[in-house]
Amino acid sequence: MQVLVIGSGYVGLVAIVGFAEAGHRVLGVDVDVSKIEQLKKGKSPIYEPGLEDLLSKHLASDAIRFSTEMRDGIATADAAFICVGTPQSEDGSADLQYVLACASEMGSAMSEQRTEDALPLIVVDKSTVPVGTASKVAATIRSRTDRAFEVVSNPEFLREGNAIEDFIYPDRIVIGCDTDFADGVMQALYGPLVKAAKEKLPNGGRWFRMDPQSAELTKYANNAMLALKISFINEIANLCEAVGADVDFVKVGIGADHRIGPFFINPGPGFGGSCFPKDLQALLKTGRENGLPLLSLNATVEANRNQKQVLARKVHLHYNVQPYDPFPLSGKCIAVLGLAFKAHTDDIRETVALELIGHLLQMGADIVVHDFEAIPNARKIFNDKINYSDSPIDACQNADAVIICTEWPQYAKIDLDRLASVMRSATMFDGRNLFRPEDMRAKGWTYHSIGRVSVYP
């Protein structure tokens, strides 16, 4: 089948290579000329494991092409996917200007290249959009063309760092459409991926057809539930510290309940990234517009806002920071390991590390950072205000403390004895609970973690 994908961000690029891997021919479109030229050379502007390999593979086979012109593919496309950004507006709602601009251009292109015998074009909202967007996209396109089309809602459920795997072996496909024809086109598109998922995953490749409004809400509700679980276990972790309990034991105990499960109950320094914070605000805005305050989600947002300060509070307590001291950490060198909001990505949007680094700088600390992928993005924000290192050991050279913000698996395997030998003080603030407190005490570390009692040598 012929697939048109508009937008080459995380969602768009993964869709481009994923549909090519499924055996379709894909045209990727973006208005950014430099990005398109980079993609034509097989270079991805974002880091996602496996993405560049598939990009190069399918560029070589001519299954993937790129253009800055939507008109290059609209006439022959069986389906056109809208994968442009939906940034957060000041009132918390999703900004649909790029989605609707894309729909407008699509309608004009459809009108210019209209053929009498063409089947209806299936226009797919793949971007995360609020309830009612499918109708707005349809109205926008209809104002520009009389060619037959149908707008389908097909939300993505991709985990950054695992996006390629999630697309090629989907646990479920959600389709919001009104006709059997649209459902049939989507089944033909996803058929090879659904088959692969059924063969590989228990209960994989499930197909859920529903109305567009329900599909749009499903995406937001899905992320809201995951965010709620994270904020809940973080609050329990804070309580564990207060009463002397160990959250590692508590999470195992509650995760054994099949109604709860073991996933998304790992405590940490609060969630960030491009999805959860933005999607929660958009869902809250929808609730307010319909007279429903969504109290549990309000509490989730507030709990996460508080949790993103947890590492700073631990630093304050450890160094006995006083409110009257303008630069309480002056002369201290602190290493921060991990800048991305999660491992296996270079995405630093809404990440805990950025907020923490800004706070430490205000307190007068010298900061050295390390991350396996996200340093180029961090340089765009901090420039020369902080120092950057190519290895975690080098980042900790002569450091008074090290703070772990991202759960890169390499950090969990670090040689703790060597790390301690290069630091001024063997002090760690572990925001990801990569180590056991009793092991750290035995090795002579001062160790602060999440939801567990701090230990000292």
NORFEN-V75427 format. One line per field, one symbol per residue. ss: DSSP state (@ for helix, = for strand, . for the rest). phi: phi as a letter, one per 40 degrees, with the letter a starting at -180 (. if undefined). A space follows every 10 residues. Layout:
# NORFEN-V75427
ss = ???
phi = ???
This chain:
# NORFEN-V75427
ss = .=====...@ @@@@@@@@@@ @...=====. ..@@@@@@@@ .......=.. @@@@@@@@@@ ...====... @@@@....== ==.....=.. ...=..@@@@ @@@@@@@@@@ @@........ =====..... ..@@@@@@@@ @@......== ===....... ..@@@@@@.. .=====...@ @@@@@@@@@@ @@@@@@@@@@ .....===== .@@@@@@@@@ @@@@@@@@@@ @@@@@@@@@@ @@@...@@@@ @@@@@..... .......... .....@@@@@ @@@@@@@@@. ....@@@@@@ @@@@@@@..@ @@@@@@@@.. .......... ..=====... ....=..... .@@@@@@@@@ @@...===== ....@@@@@@ @@....==.. .@@@@..... ====....@@ @@...@@@@@ @@....==== ......@@@@ @@...===.. ....=..
phi = .cbbbbhbcd cccccccccc cchcbbbcba cccccccccc cgbccbcadg ccccccdccc cgcbbbacbc ccbccbccab ccbccbcccc cgcccccccc cccccccccc ccbcbccccd cccbccccbc dhcdcccccc cccbabccaa cbcbccbccd gbccccccbc cabbbbabbc cccccccccc dccccccccb bcgcgcbbca cdcccccdcc cccccccccc cccccccccd ccbgcbcccc cccccccccb gccgbccach cbgcbddccc cccccccccb gbcfcccdcc ccccdccccc cccccdcccf cbccccbcbd gcbbcbbhbc cacgabcbcf cccccccdcc cccgccbbba acbccdccdc ccfccbbbbc acccccdgcc abbcbbcdcc ccbccccccc ccccacbbbc cbfcbcdccc cccgccbbbb gbccbbc
